[in-house]
């Protein structure tokens, strides 16, 4: 299957399986089947949709979902960073996350919040580890301008030297990024910057290529509200965190299934 078609189908399926559309669809099914013959089924659907949305909007639930992913790799700070400074790698690879299309604004304002967080972490590490080059990765999913050149422009706006930047603008997803970064980085150690929740999947995909990434997670989303009352009332922020965690679990499952079929195909040859 063509890579672009597979990417589109994967994204489409992912959107349908997100908590809000999925649970609203279940609740809607309950409303549509409210006649007497299916009254029990209708009540189950309605209860499932409403209780599911409420639960995923609670901070303890969203934290329980996201923390097992975010806590697998610690931030690259302190003693670990000092040890790395003695023999810094050549590359800091920053994975993009998304951008918008607007005219007449700085490149930094085109990036979404996640991409800005990743880029600033890459620049922080480059400042601490002089001599490192930033490899900025991100293609143009479903047409449009690739993200990597926008990341590079934003990095220059924030003070980066152009001759320390390189772009990789052909990737549609993380698997593509691992495939396209390998010819540049090779098997030498490099720092990999991405969101903490995304790091387990990214590390697995890059290691599958025989690469040696050093995790530098950023953008941690798991948190505890200052007010105990806030933790037990549904909040849209908590629903967003649950959504991001579920998306990563689906991504890990997809890569596991895809890897299984690829392995089976290799054995059959």
Long-range contacts (C-beta under 8 A, 24 or more apart in sequence): 3-172, 3-176, 4-172, 7-141, 7-142, 7-172, 7-173, 8-142, 10-173, 10-254, 11-141, 11-142, 14-247, 14-250, 14-251, 17-246, 17-250, 18-243, 18-246, 18-247, 19-52, 19-53, 19-56, 19-239, 19-242, 19-243, 19-246, 20-53, 20-239, 20-243, 23-48, 23-49, 23-50, 23-52, 23-53, 23-56, 24-49, 24-53, 25-49, 26-52, 27-53, 53-234, 53-239, 54-234, 56-238, 56-239, 56-242, 56-243, 57-234, 57-235, 57-236, 57-238, 57-239, 57-242, 58-231, 58-232, 58-233, 58-234, 58-235, 58-238, 59-223, 59-224, 59-225, 59-230, 59-231, 59-232, 59-235, 59-238, 60-231, 60-232, 61-238, 61-242, 62-222, 62-238, 62-239, 62-241, 62-242, 62-245, 63-222, 63-223, 63-224, 63-241, 65-241, 65-242, 65-245, 65-246, 65-249, 66-197, 66-221, 66-222, 66-241, 66-242, 66-244, 66-245, 67-222, 69-196, 69-197, 69-199, 69-200, 69-245, 69-248, 69-249, 70-196, 70-197, 70-199, 70-217, 70-220, 70-221, 70-222, 71-222, 72-199, 72-200, 73-196, 73-199, 73-200, 73-203, 73-215, 73-217, 74-217, 75-216, 75-217, 75-218, 75-220, 76-125, 76-191, 76-214, 76-215, 76-216, 76-217, 81-125, 81-128, 81-129, 84-129, 84-191, 84-214, 85-128, 85-129, 88-129, 88-130, 88-131, 88-132, 89-129, 89-132, 89-188, 89-189, 89-190, 89-191, 89-214, 90-131, 90-132, 90-133, 90-185, 90-188, 90-190, 91-132, 91-133, 91-134, 91-135, 91-184, 91-185, 91-188, 91-190, 91-191, 92-122, 92-125, 92-126, 92-129, 92-132, 92-133, 92-134, 92-135, 92-190, 92-191, 92-193, 92-216, 93-135, 93-137, 93-181, 93-185, 93-190, 93-191, 93-192, 93-193, 93-213, 94-118, 94-119, 94-121, 94-122, 94-134, 94-135, 94-136, 94-137, 94-151, 94-193, 94-194, 95-137, 95-138, 95-174, 95-177, 95-192, 95-193, 95-194, 95-198, 95-202, 96-136, 96-137, 96-138, 96-147, 96-148, 96-151, 97-138, 97-147, 97-195, 98-147, 99-145, 99-147, 99-150, 101-144, 101-145, 106-154, 106-157, 107-150, 107-151, 107-153, 107-154, 107-157, 108-154, 108-157, 108-158, 110-150, 110-154, 111-147, 111-150, 111-151, 111-154, 114-195, 114-219, 115-147, 115-151, 116-154, 117-195, 117-218, 117-219, 118-193, 118-194, 118-195, 118-218, 118-219, 119-151, 119-154, 119-155, 119-158, 120-158, 120-218, 121-193, 121-216, 121-218, 121-219, 122-155, 122-193, 122-216, 123-155, 123-158, 123-159, 123-160, 125-191, 125-193, 125-216, 126-160, 126-164, 129-191, 132-164, 132-191, 133-164, 133-165, 133-166, 134-160, 134-164, 134-165, 134-166, 135-166, 135-167, 135-168, 135-181, 135-184, 135-185, 135-190, 136-165, 136-166, 136-167, 136-168, 137-167, 137-168, 137-169, 137-171, 137-177, 137-180, 137-181, 138-168, 138-169, 138-171, 138-177, 139-169, 139-170, 139-171, 139-172, 139-176, 140-169, 141-172, 141-173, 146-170, 174-198, 174-201, 174-202, 174-205, 174-251, 175-205, 175-255, 177-202, 177-205, 178-202, 178-205, 178-206, 178-208, 178-209, 178-211, 179-209, 181-206, 181-211, 182-209, 182-210, 182-211, 185-211, 186-211, 187-211, 187-212, 188-212, 189-213, 189-214, 190-214, 191-216, 192-216, 193-217, 193-218, 194-218, 195-219, 195-221, 196-220, 196-221, 197-221, 197-244, 197-245, 197-248, 198-248, 200-248, 200-252, 201-248, 201-251, 201-252, 201-255, 204-252, 204-255, 205-255, 208-259
